[in-house]
Amino acid sequence: MSKKKKTESTLEMWAADLLMEAHAIAPCHEHGYMRLRHSHHAVDYAMSLAEHRKFSGKNKKERKAAVERVLDGLGDECPACT
């Protein structure tokens, strides 16, 4: 894995952790896949956290974009449940 790809993967894991901390996403209780919780307040809070928490070498715009990428990749249903 290239260094850039590894950094992006790590940044997205960091963003997913922020979203979980803000309660914007949650794991499926049966399978563990992450799902959206559809809380606009939680997403706003996660974006605020991304603005203010530093991540190695990334600016505010890049950190917020990582949160958006994680959100874009999730749905409200577990893929294993459907």
Residue frames relative to the residue before (quaternion, step in Angstrom):
aa qw qx qy qz dx dy dz
M 1.0000 0.0000 0.0000 0.0000 0.00 0.00 0.00
S 0.4528 -0.6942 0.4874 0.2749 3.56 -0.89 0.92
K 0.6420 -0.5404 0.3802 0.3889 3.56 -1.21 0.50
K 0.6494 0.5181 -0.3204 0.4552 3.60 0.97 -0.84
K 0.6666 0.4974 -0.3002 0.4671 3.59 0.92 -0.91
K 0.6381 0.5201 -0.3227 0.4671 3.58 1.03 -0.79
T 0.6477 0.5100 -0.3163 0.4693 3.61 0.97 -0.82
E 0.6563 0.4990 -0.3141 0.4707 3.60 0.96 -0.82
S 0.6331 0.5231 -0.3238 0.4698 3.58 1.01 -0.78
T 0.6606 0.4950 -0.2951 0.4813 3.57 0.97 -0.88
L 0.6325 0.5255 -0.3263 0.4663 3.59 1.02 -0.78
E 0.6718 0.4801 -0.3050 0.4744 3.60 0.95 -0.76
M 0.6090 0.5172 -0.3576 0.4834 3.61 1.09 -0.56
W 0.6148 0.5331 -0.3271 0.4804 3.58 1.07 -0.79
A 0.6614 0.5023 -0.2996 0.4697 3.60 0.94 -0.90
A 0.6419 0.5127 -0.3248 0.4686 3.60 0.98 -0.79
D 0.6245 0.5282 -0.3352 0.4676 3.58 1.04 -0.72
L 0.6357 0.5174 -0.3258 0.4712 3.59 1.01 -0.79
L 0.6630 0.5072 -0.3026 0.4600 3.57 0.94 -0.89
M 0.6436 0.4985 -0.3238 0.4822 3.59 1.04 -0.70
E 0.6404 0.5266 -0.3209 0.4578 3.58 0.97 -0.85
A 0.7059 0.4474 -0.2480 0.4899 3.57 1.05 -0.79
H 0.4013 -0.7351 0.4417 0.3217 3.59 1.35 -0.14
A 0.3632 0.7233 -0.4975 0.3121 3.56 1.09 0.76
I 0.7618 0.1537 -0.1031 0.6209 3.57 1.25 -0.47
A 0.0591 -0.7846 0.6166 0.0269 3.54 -1.24 0.48
P 0.4883 -0.6599 0.4742 0.3182 3.58 -1.11 0.58
C 0.5361 -0.5617 0.5170 0.3603 3.54 -1.27 0.51
H 0.4800 -0.7004 0.4473 0.2810 3.59 -0.81 0.96
E 0.7087 0.4571 -0.2683 0.4656 3.60 1.09 -0.59
H 0.8329 0.2411 -0.0789 0.4918 3.58 0.89 -0.95
G 0.4761 -0.7151 0.4095 0.3072 3.60 1.18 -0.34
Y 0.4703 0.6589 -0.4624 0.3618 3.62 1.22 -0.02
M 0.4667 -0.6764 0.4945 0.2832 3.57 -1.04 0.80
R 0.0672 -0.7860 0.6145 0.0109 3.56 -1.09 0.84
L 0.5339 -0.6025 0.4863 0.3398 3.54 -1.23 0.51
R 0.3058 -0.7499 0.5570 0.1844 3.56 -1.10 0.68
H 0.3458 -0.7811 0.4560 0.2498 3.62 1.32 -0.12
S 0.4314 0.6388 -0.5048 0.3886 3.53 0.86 1.04
H 0.3296 -0.7679 0.5187 0.1805 3.56 -0.38 1.25
H 0.6172 0.5442 -0.3432 0.4529 3.58 1.07 -0.70
A 0.6572 0.5082 -0.3072 0.4641 3.58 0.99 -0.82
V 0.6421 0.5036 -0.3222 0.4800 3.59 1.01 -0.76
D 0.6368 0.5209 -0.3255 0.4661 3.59 0.97 -0.81
Y 0.6461 0.5144 -0.3101 0.4709 3.55 1.01 -0.84
A 0.6430 0.5164 -0.3177 0.4679 3.60 0.97 -0.84
M 0.6412 0.5121 -0.3221 0.4721 3.60 1.00 -0.77
S 0.6343 0.5190 -0.3217 0.4741 3.56 1.03 -0.77
L 0.6340 0.5133 -0.3263 0.4776 3.57 1.00 -0.79
A 0.6546 0.5173 -0.3106 0.4555 3.59 0.95 -0.86
E 0.6288 0.5381 -0.3318 0.4527 3.58 1.08 -0.68
H 0.7993 0.3667 -0.1494 0.4520 3.54 0.89 -0.97
R 0.6731 0.4505 -0.3084 0.4988 3.61 1.16 -0.35
K 0.3979 -0.7329 0.5086 0.2141 3.52 -0.84 1.01
F 0.0505 -0.7358 0.6729 0.0577 3.50 -1.30 0.57
S 0.6739 -0.5727 0.3018 0.3561 3.53 -0.82 1.07
G 0.8828 -0.0334 -0.0190 0.4682 3.56 -0.54 1.24
K 0.6246 0.5323 -0.3506 0.4512 3.62 1.20 0.13
N 0.3647 -0.7258 0.5389 0.2233 3.54 -1.01 0.81
K 0.7512 -0.4115 0.2800 0.4336 3.56 -1.34 0.17
K 0.6588 0.5199 -0.3087 0.4477 3.59 0.92 -0.89
E 0.6706 0.4946 -0.2928 0.4689 3.59 0.95 -0.87
R 0.6461 0.5160 -0.3202 0.4624 3.59 1.02 -0.77
K 0.6665 0.4845 -0.3015 0.4798 3.60 0.96 -0.84
A 0.6238 0.5350 -0.3354 0.4606 3.60 1.06 -0.72
A 0.6219 0.5330 -0.3426 0.4601 3.60 1.05 -0.69
V 0.6270 0.5173 -0.3330 0.4778 3.60 1.01 -0.76
E 0.6470 0.5172 -0.3131 0.4646 3.60 0.97 -0.84
R 0.6426 0.5230 -0.3266 0.4548 3.61 0.97 -0.82
V 0.6449 0.5042 -0.3256 0.4731 3.58 0.95 -0.81
L 0.6602 0.5066 -0.3086 0.4608 3.59 0.90 -0.90
D 0.6573 0.5246 -0.3077 0.4451 3.59 0.97 -0.85
G 0.7002 0.4852 -0.2662 0.4510 3.56 1.13 -0.61
L 0.6783 0.4846 -0.2802 0.4760 3.59 1.28 -0.07
G 0.2150 -0.7499 0.6086 0.1454 3.52 -1.28 0.45
D 0.5961 -0.5868 0.4036 0.3708 3.55 -1.24 -0.02
E 0.7039 0.3793 -0.2597 0.5415 3.58 1.31 0.02
C 0.5008 -0.6243 0.5131 0.3102 3.53 -1.17 0.64
P 0.4641 -0.6972 0.4624 0.2910 3.63 -0.77 0.92
A 0.6613 0.5046 -0.3139 0.4578 3.60 1.11 -0.56
C 0.6433 0.5345 -0.3152 0.4485 3.60 1.18 -0.53
T 0.6952 0.4899 -0.2829 0.4435 3.60 1.09 -0.61
